[in-house]
Amino acid sequence: MTYSTDSSPWAIAVGDFNNDTILDIVTANHGNDTVGIFLGWGSGSFSSQKQFST
C-alpha cells in the first residue's frame, strides 16, 4: 500500500498521537511547511494524510 505525503517529507515518526491505543504516522513536510498525520485504523491500514500548517 502507498501513502502520499505530498511535498518533500523531511522526517517521520510513529506513535499513538490521538490516544486511541492504535499507532499513527506523522511526517514533517519541508516543501510546504506542514505536518501530516496518518491515523491508524488498527488493521495495518491508515487514513489519508491530514495536513496542519506550522
mmCIF file of the N, C-alpha and C atoms, coordinates in Angstrom:
data_MODEL
# 
_entry.id   MODEL 
# 
loop_
_atom_site.group_PDB 
_atom_site.id 
_atom_site.type_symbol 
_atom_site.label_atom_id 
_atom_site.label_alt_id 
_atom_site.label_comp_id 
_atom_site.label_asym_id 
_atom_site.label_entity_id 
_atom_site.label_seq_id 
_atom_site.pdbx_PDB_ins_code 
_atom_site.Cartn_x 
_atom_site.Cartn_y 
_atom_site.Cartn_z 
_atom_site.occupancy 
_atom_site.B_iso_or_equiv 
_atom_site.pdbx_formal_charge 
_atom_site.auth_seq_id 
_atom_site.auth_comp_id 
_atom_site.auth_asym_id 
_atom_site.auth_atom_id 
_atom_site.pdbx_PDB_model_num 
ATOM 1   N N  . MET A 1 1  ? 0.830  -1.156 0.000  1.00 0.00 ? 1  MET A N  1 
ATOM 2   C CA . MET A 1 1  ? 0.000  0.000  0.000  1.00 0.00 ? 1  MET A CA 1 
ATOM 3   C C  . MET A 1 1  ? 0.890  1.241  0.000  1.00 0.00 ? 1  MET A C  1 
ATOM 4   N N  . THR A 1 2  ? 0.500  2.275  -0.708 1.00 0.00 ? 2  THR A N  1 
ATOM 5   C CA . THR A 1 2  ? 1.258  3.521  -0.787 1.00 0.00 ? 2  THR A CA 1 
ATOM 6   C C  . THR A 1 2  ? 0.456  4.648  -0.150 1.00 0.00 ? 2  THR A C  1 
ATOM 7   N N  . TYR A 1 3  ? 1.136  5.461  0.638  1.00 0.00 ? 3  TYR A N  1 
ATOM 8   C CA . TYR A 1 3  ? 0.507  6.619  1.269  1.00 0.00 ? 3  TYR A CA 1 
ATOM 9   C C  . TYR A 1 3  ? 1.246  7.866  0.824  1.00 0.00 ? 3  TYR A C  1 
ATOM 10  N N  . SER A 1 4  ? 0.557  8.788  0.188  1.00 0.00 ? 4  SER A N  1 
ATOM 11  C CA . SER A 1 4  ? 1.165  10.001 -0.348 1.00 0.00 ? 4  SER A CA 1 
ATOM 12  C C  . SER A 1 4  ? 1.350  11.044 0.745  1.00 0.00 ? 4  SER A C  1 
ATOM 13  N N  . THR A 1 5  ? 2.552  11.662 0.757  1.00 0.00 ? 5  THR A N  1 
ATOM 14  C CA . THR A 1 5  ? 2.851  12.701 1.745  1.00 0.00 ? 5  THR A CA 1 
ATOM 15  C C  . THR A 1 5  ? 2.860  14.088 1.137  1.00 0.00 ? 5  THR A C  1 
ATOM 16  N N  . ASP A 1 6  ? 2.588  14.215 -0.130 1.00 0.00 ? 6  ASP A N  1 
ATOM 17  C CA . ASP A 1 6  ? 2.593  15.494 -0.835 1.00 0.00 ? 6  ASP A CA 1 
ATOM 18  C C  . ASP A 1 6  ? 3.995  16.059 -0.973 1.00 0.00 ? 6  ASP A C  1 
ATOM 19  N N  . SER A 1 7  ? 4.346  17.073 -0.225 1.00 0.00 ? 7  SER A N  1 
ATOM 20  C CA . SER A 1 7  ? 5.511  17.894 -0.522 1.00 0.00 ? 7  SER A CA 1 
ATOM 21  C C  . SER A 1 7  ? 6.719  17.617 0.368  1.00 0.00 ? 7  SER A C  1 
ATOM 22  N N  . SER A 1 8  ? 7.724  16.951 -0.161 1.00 0.00 ? 8  SER A N  1 
ATOM 23  C CA . SER A 1 8  ? 9.045  16.772 0.463  1.00 0.00 ? 8  SER A CA 1 
ATOM 24  C C  . SER A 1 8  ? 9.019  16.390 1.943  1.00 0.00 ? 8  SER A C  1 
ATOM 25  N N  . PRO A 1 9  ? 8.644  15.157 2.282  1.00 0.00 ? 9  PRO A N  1 
ATOM 26  C CA . PRO A 1 9  ? 8.700  14.761 3.686  1.00 0.00 ? 9  PRO A CA 1 
ATOM 27  C C  . PRO A 1 9  ? 10.140 14.823 4.201  1.00 0.00 ? 9  PRO A C  1 
ATOM 28  N N  . TRP A 1 10 ? 10.335 15.411 5.353  1.00 0.00 ? 10 TRP A N  1 
ATOM 29  C CA . TRP A 1 10 ? 11.667 15.630 5.915  1.00 0.00 ? 10 TRP A CA 1 
ATOM 30  C C  . TRP A 1 10 ? 11.953 14.663 7.059  1.00 0.00 ? 10 TRP A C  1 
ATOM 31  N N  . ALA A 1 11 ? 10.927 14.335 7.821  1.00 0.00 ? 11 ALA A N  1 
ATOM 32  C CA . ALA A 1 11 ? 11.083 13.432 8.961  1.00 0.00 ? 11 ALA A CA 1 
ATOM 33  C C  . ALA A 1 11 ? 9.786  12.653 9.139  1.00 0.00 ? 11 ALA A C  1 
ATOM 34  N N  . ILE A 1 12 ? 9.915  11.499 9.803  1.00 0.00 ? 12 ILE A N  1 
ATOM 35  C CA . ILE A 1 12 ? 8.750  10.651 10.046 1.00 0.00 ? 12 ILE A CA 1 
ATOM 36  C C  . ILE A 1 12 ? 8.833  10.104 11.466 1.00 0.00 ? 12 ILE A C  1 
ATOM 37  N N  . ALA A 1 13 ? 7.686  9.929  12.093 1.00 0.00 ? 13 ALA A N  1 
ATOM 38  C CA . ALA A 1 13 ? 7.632  9.344  13.431 1.00 0.00 ? 13 ALA A CA 1 
ATOM 39  C C  . ALA A 1 13 ? 6.377  8.488  13.543 1.00 0.00 ? 13 ALA A C  1 
ATOM 40  N N  . VAL A 1 14 ? 6.438  7.515  14.433 1.00 0.00 ? 14 VAL A N  1 
ATOM 41  C CA . VAL A 1 14 ? 5.302  6.628  14.684 1.00 0.00 ? 14 VAL A CA 1 
ATOM 42  C C  . VAL A 1 14 ? 4.959  6.716  16.165 1.00 0.00 ? 14 VAL A C  1 
ATOM 43  N N  . GLY A 1 15 ? 3.697  6.822  16.473 1.00 0.00 ? 15 GLY A N  1 
ATOM 44  C CA . GLY A 1 15 ? 3.243  6.875  17.859 1.00 0.00 ? 15 GLY A CA 1 
ATOM 45  C C  . GLY A 1 15 ? 1.729  6.918  17.902 1.00 0.00 ? 15 GLY A C  1 
ATOM 46  N N  . ASP A 1 16 ? 1.195  6.895  19.097 1.00 0.00 ? 16 ASP A N  1 
ATOM 47  C CA . ASP A 1 16 ? -0.257 6.982  19.277 1.00 0.00 ? 16 ASP A CA 1 
ATOM 48  C C  . ASP A 1 16 ? -0.610 8.443  19.538 1.00 0.00 ? 16 ASP A C  1 
ATOM 49  N N  . PHE A 1 17 ? -0.794 9.209  18.476 1.00 0.00 ? 17 PHE A N  1 
ATOM 50  C CA . PHE A 1 17 ? -0.955 10.657 18.583 1.00 0.00 ? 17 PHE A CA 1 
ATOM 51  C C  . PHE A 1 17 ? -2.374 11.102 18.935 1.00 0.00 ? 17 PHE A C  1 
ATOM 52  N N  . ASN A 1 18 ? -3.349 10.218 18.829 1.00 0.00 ? 18 ASN A N  1 
ATOM 53  C CA . ASN A 1 18 ? -4.723 10.591 19.189 1.00 0.00 ? 18 ASN A CA 1 
ATOM 54  C C  . ASN A 1 18 ? -5.265 9.766  20.363 1.00 0.00 ? 18 ASN A C  1 
ATOM 55  N N  . ASN A 1 19 ? -4.368 9.091  21.077 1.00 0.00 ? 19 ASN A N  1 
ATOM 56  C CA . ASN A 1 19 ? -4.711 8.369  22.317 1.00 0.00 ? 19 ASN A CA 1 
ATOM 57  C C  . ASN A 1 19 ? -5.816 7.330  22.165 1.00 0.00 ? 19 ASN A C  1 
ATOM 58  N N  . ASP A 1 20 ? -5.790 6.599  21.042 1.00 0.00 ? 20 ASP A N  1 
ATOM 59  C CA . ASP A 1 20 ? -6.770 5.521  20.867 1.00 0.00 ? 20 ASP A CA 1 
ATOM 60  C C  . ASP A 1 20 ? -6.124 4.137  20.962 1.00 0.00 ? 20 ASP A C  1 
ATOM 61  N N  . THR A 1 21 ? -4.879 4.066  21.390 1.00 0.00 ? 21 THR A N  1 
ATOM 62  C CA . THR A 1 21 ? -4.053 2.851  21.539 1.00 0.00 ? 21 THR A CA 1 
ATOM 63  C C  . THR A 1 21 ? -3.682 2.199  20.210 1.00 0.00 ? 21 THR A C  1 
ATOM 64  N N  . ILE A 1 22 ? -3.877 2.898  19.093 1.00 0.00 ? 22 ILE A N  1 
ATOM 65  C CA . ILE A 1 22 ? -3.508 2.403  17.760 1.00 0.00 ? 22 ILE A CA 1 
ATOM 66  C C  . ILE A 1 22 ? -2.414 3.312  17.209 1.00 0.00 ? 22 ILE A C  1 
ATOM 67  N N  . LEU A 1 23 ? -1.357 2.713  16.655 1.00 0.00 ? 23 LEU A N  1 
ATOM 68  C CA . LEU A 1 23 ? -0.245 3.509  16.143 1.00 0.00 ? 23 LEU A CA 1 
ATOM 69  C C  . LEU A 1 23 ? -0.647 4.350  14.938 1.00 0.00 ? 23 LEU A C  1 
ATOM 70  N N  . ASP A 1 24 ? -0.122 5.568  14.899 1.00 0.00 ? 24 ASP A N  1 
ATOM 71  C CA . ASP A 1 24 ? -0.330 6.522  13.819 1.00 0.00 ? 24 ASP A CA 1 
ATOM 72  C C  . ASP A 1 24 ? 1.037  6.894  13.251 1.00 0.00 ? 24 ASP A C  1 
ATOM 73  N N  . ILE A 1 25 ? 1.041  7.536  12.091 1.00 0.00 ? 25 ILE A N  1 
ATOM 74  C CA . ILE A 1 25 ? 2.276  8.005  11.457 1.00 0.00 ? 25 ILE A CA 1 
ATOM 75  C C  . ILE A 1 25 ? 2.175  9.511  11.280 1.00 0.00 ? 25 ILE A C  1 
ATOM 76  N N  . VAL A 1 26 ? 3.264  10.220 11.593 1.00 0.00 ? 26 VAL A N  1 
ATOM 77  C CA . VAL A 1 26 ? 3.304  11.665 11.374 1.00 0.00 ? 26 VAL A CA 1 
ATOM 78  C C  . VAL A 1 26 ? 4.536  11.993 10.530 1.00 0.00 ? 26 VAL A C  1 
ATOM 79  N N  . THR A 1 27 ? 4.384  12.955 9.613  1.00 0.00 ? 27 THR A N  1 
ATOM 80  C CA . THR A 1 27 ? 5.503  13.403 8.785  1.00 0.00 ? 27 THR A CA 1 
ATOM 81  C C  . THR A 1 27 ? 5.658  14.910 8.909  1.00 0.00 ? 27 THR A C  1 
ATOM 82  N N  . ALA A 1 28 ? 6.910  15.360 8.854  1.00 0.00 ? 28 ALA A N  1 
ATOM 83  C CA . ALA A 1 28 ? 7.203  16.791 8.757  1.00 0.00 ? 28 ALA A CA 1 
ATOM 84  C C  . ALA A 1 28 ? 7.490  17.056 7.286  1.00 0.00 ? 28 ALA A C  1 
ATOM 85  N N  . ASN A 1 29 ? 6.682  17.886 6.655  1.00 0.00 ? 29 ASN A N  1 
ATOM 86  C CA . ASN A 1 29 ? 6.791  18.146 5.218  1.00 0.00 ? 29 ASN A CA 1 
ATOM 87  C C  . ASN A 1 29 ? 7.506  19.473 4.986  1.00 0.00 ? 29 ASN A C  1 
ATOM 88  N N  . HIS A 1 30 ? 8.720  19.387 4.460  1.00 0.00 ? 30 HIS A N  1 
ATOM 89  C CA . HIS A 1 30 ? 9.572  20.561 4.271  1.00 0.00 ? 30 HIS A CA 1 
ATOM 90  C C  . HIS A 1 30 ? 9.082  21.464 3.147  1.00 0.00 ? 30 HIS A C  1 
ATOM 91  N N  . GLY A 1 31 ? 8.591  20.915 2.072  1.00 0.00 ? 31 GLY A N  1 
ATOM 92  C CA . GLY A 1 31 ? 8.239  21.689 0.885  1.00 0.00 ? 31 GLY A CA 1 
ATOM 93  C C  . GLY A 1 31 ? 7.111  22.681 1.080  1.00 0.00 ? 31 GLY A C  1 
ATOM 94  N N  . ASN A 1 32 ? 6.187  22.397 2.003  1.00 0.00 ? 32 ASN A N  1 
ATOM 95  C CA . ASN A 1 32 ? 5.072  23.319 2.230  1.00 0.00 ? 32 ASN A CA 1 
ATOM 96  C C  . ASN A 1 32 ? 4.880  23.665 3.707  1.00 0.00 ? 32 ASN A C  1 
ATOM 97  N N  . ASP A 1 33 ? 5.891  23.380 4.521  1.00 0.00 ? 33 ASP A N  1 
ATOM 98  C CA . ASP A 1 33 ? 5.876  23.727 5.951  1.00 0.00 ? 33 ASP A CA 1 
ATOM 99  C C  . ASP A 1 33 ? 4.617  23.245 6.660  1.00 0.00 ? 33 ASP A C  1 
ATOM 100 N N  . THR A 1 34 ? 4.334  21.959 6.525  1.00 0.00 ? 34 THR A N  1 
ATOM 101 C CA . THR A 1 34 ? 3.188  21.361 7.198  1.00 0.00 ? 34 THR A CA 1 
ATOM 102 C C  . THR A 1 34 ? 3.617  20.120 7.963  1.00 0.00 ? 34 THR A C  1 
ATOM 103 N N  . VAL A 1 35 ? 2.746  19.673 8.835  1.00 0.00 ? 35 VAL A N  1 
ATOM 104 C CA . VAL A 1 35 ? 2.870  18.383 9.494  1.00 0.00 ? 35 VAL A CA 1 
ATOM 105 C C  . VAL A 1 35 ? 1.682  17.564 9.027  1.00 0.00 ? 35 VAL A C  1 
ATOM 106 N N  . GLY A 1 36 ? 1.945  16.341 8.590  1.00 0.00 ? 36 GLY A N  1 
ATOM 107 C CA . GLY A 1 36 ? 0.870  15.472 8.127  1.00 0.00 ? 36 GLY A CA 1 
ATOM 108 C C  . GLY A 1 36 ? 0.730  14.276 9.042  1.00 0.00 ? 36 GLY A C  1 
ATOM 109 N N  . ILE A 1 37 ? -0.494 13.862 9.290  1.00 0.00 ? 37 ILE A N  1 
ATOM 110 C CA . ILE A 1 37 ? -0.726 12.696 10.137 1.00 0.00 ? 37 ILE A CA 1 
ATOM 111 C C  . ILE A 1 37 ? -1.611 11.692 9.406  1.00 0.00 ? 37 ILE A C  1 
ATOM 112 N N  . PHE A 1 38 ? -1.205 10.440 9.513  1.00 0.00 ? 38 PHE A N  1 
ATOM 113 C CA . PHE A 1 38 ? -1.978 9.311  9.009  1.00 0.00 ? 38 PHE A CA 1 
ATOM 114 C C  . PHE A 1 38 ? -2.479 8.563  10.238 1.00 0.00 ? 38 PHE A C  1 
ATOM 115 N N  . LEU A 1 39 ? -3.767 8.596  10.501 1.00 0.00 ? 39 LEU A N  1 
ATOM 116 C CA . LEU A 1 39 ? -4.314 7.911  11.666 1.00 0.00 ? 39 LEU A CA 1 
ATOM 117 C C  . LEU A 1 39 ? -4.442 6.419  11.383 1.00 0.00 ? 39 LEU A C  1 
ATOM 118 N N  . GLY A 1 40 ? -3.977 5.609  12.333 1.00 0.00 ? 40 GLY A N  1 
ATOM 119 C CA . GLY A 1 40 ? -4.054 4.164  12.188 1.00 0.00 ? 40 GLY A CA 1 
ATOM 120 C C  . GLY A 1 40 ? -5.455 3.649  12.430 1.00 0.00 ? 40 GLY A C  1 
ATOM 121 N N  . TRP A 1 41 ? -5.823 2.624  11.667 1.00 0.00 ? 41 TRP A N  1 
ATOM 122 C CA . TRP A 1 41 ? -7.142 2.014  11.804 1.00 0.00 ? 41 TRP A CA 1 
ATOM 123 C C  . TRP A 1 41 ? -7.097 0.710  12.585 1.00 0.00 ? 41 TRP A C  1 
ATOM 124 N N  . GLY A 1 42 ? -5.908 0.269  12.974 1.00 0.00 ? 42 GLY A N  1 
ATOM 125 C CA . GLY A 1 42 ? -5.783 -0.951 13.761 1.00 0.00 ? 42 GLY A CA 1 
ATOM 126 C C  . GLY A 1 42 ? -5.723 -2.220 12.950 1.00 0.00 ? 42 GLY A C  1 
ATOM 127 N N  . SER A 1 43 ? -5.780 -2.096 11.634 1.00 0.00 ? 43 SER A N  1 
ATOM 128 C CA . SER A 1 43 ? -5.757 -3.269 10.755 1.00 0.00 ? 43 SER A CA 1 
ATOM 129 C C  . SER A 1 43 ? -4.506 -3.281 9.880  1.00 0.00 ? 43 SER A C  1 
ATOM 130 N N  . GLY A 1 44 ? -3.552 -2.396 10.200 1.00 0.00 ? 44 GLY A N  1 
ATOM 131 C CA . GLY A 1 44 ? -2.370 -2.249 9.357  1.00 0.00 ? 44 GLY A CA 1 
ATOM 132 C C  . GLY A 1 44 ? -2.561 -1.207 8.278  1.00 0.00 ? 44 GLY A C  1 
ATOM 133 N N  . SER A 1 45 ? -3.723 -0.593 8.226  1.00 0.00 ? 45 SER A N  1 
ATOM 134 C CA . SER A 1 45 ? -4.027 0.463  7.260  1.00 0.00 ? 45 SER A CA 1 
ATOM 135 C C  . SER A 1 45 ? -4.111 1.802  7.984  1.00 0.00 ? 45 SER A C  1 
ATOM 136 N N  . PHE A 1 46 ? -3.988 2.868  7.193  1.00 0.00 ? 46 PHE A N  1 
ATOM 137 C CA . PHE A 1 46 ? -4.012 4.215  7.748  1.00 0.00 ? 46 PHE A CA 1 
ATOM 138 C C  . PHE A 1 46 ? -4.927 5.099  6.912  1.00 0.00 ? 46 PHE A C  1 
ATOM 139 N N  . SER A 1 47 ? -5.407 6.172  7.525  1.00 0.00 ? 47 SER A N  1 
ATOM 140 C CA . SER A 1 47 ? -6.225 7.150  6.812  1.00 0.00 ? 47 SER A CA 1 
ATOM 141 C C  . SER A 1 47 ? -5.356 7.891  5.805  1.00 0.00 ? 47 SER A C  1 
ATOM 142 N N  . SER A 1 48 ? -5.978 8.635  4.920  1.00 0.00 ? 48 SER A N  1 
ATOM 143 C CA . SER A 1 48 ? -5.206 9.525  4.059  1.00 0.00 ? 48 SER A CA 1 
ATOM 144 C C  . SER A 1 48 ? -4.641 10.638 4.940  1.00 0.00 ? 48 SER A C  1 
ATOM 145 N N  . GLN A 1 49 ? -3.629 11.301 4.443  1.00 0.00 ? 49 GLN A N  1 
ATOM 146 C CA . GLN A 1 49 ? -2.931 12.317 5.234  1.00 0.00 ? 49 GLN A CA 1 
ATOM 147 C C  . GLN A 1 49 ? -3.821 13.530 5.519  1.00 0.00 ? 49 GLN A C  1 
ATOM 148 N N  . LYS A 1 50 ? -3.801 13.969 6.753  1.00 0.00 ? 50 LYS A N  1 
ATOM 149 C CA . LYS A 1 50 ? -4.427 15.234 7.140  1.00 0.00 ? 50 LYS A CA 1 
ATOM 150 C C  . LYS A 1 50 ? -3.291 16.190 7.454  1.00 0.00 ? 50 LYS A C  1 
ATOM 151 N N  . GLN A 1 51 ? -3.260 17.344 6.789  1.00 0.00 ? 51 GLN A N  1 
ATOM 152 C CA . GLN A 1 51 ? -2.154 18.283 6.961  1.00 0.00 ? 51 GLN A CA 1 
ATOM 153 C C  . GLN A 1 51 ? -2.528 19.441 7.868  1.00 0.00 ? 51 GLN A C  1 
ATOM 154 N N  . PHE A 1 52 ? -1.528 19.889 8.615  1.00 0.00 ? 52 PHE A N  1 
ATOM 155 C CA . PHE A 1 52 ? -1.671 21.034 9.508  1.00 0.00 ? 52 PHE A CA 1 
ATOM 156 C C  . PHE A 1 52 ? -0.514 21.980 9.254  1.00 0.00 ? 52 PHE A C  1 
ATOM 157 N N  . SER A 1 53 ? -0.790 23.259 9.131  1.00 0.00 ? 53 SER A N  1 
ATOM 158 C CA . SER A 1 53 ? 0.252  24.265 8.914  1.00 0.00 ? 53 SER A CA 1 
ATOM 159 C C  . SER A 1 53 ? 1.093  24.425 10.167 1.00 0.00 ? 53 SER A C  1 
ATOM 160 N N  . THR A 1 54 ? 2.364  24.769 9.949  1.00 0.00 ? 54 THR A N  1 
ATOM 161 C CA . THR A 1 54 ? 3.258  25.017 11.086 1.00 0.00 ? 54 THR A CA 1 
ATOM 162 C C  . THR A 1 54 ? 3.698  26.456 11.103 1.00 0.00 ? 54 THR A C  1 
# 
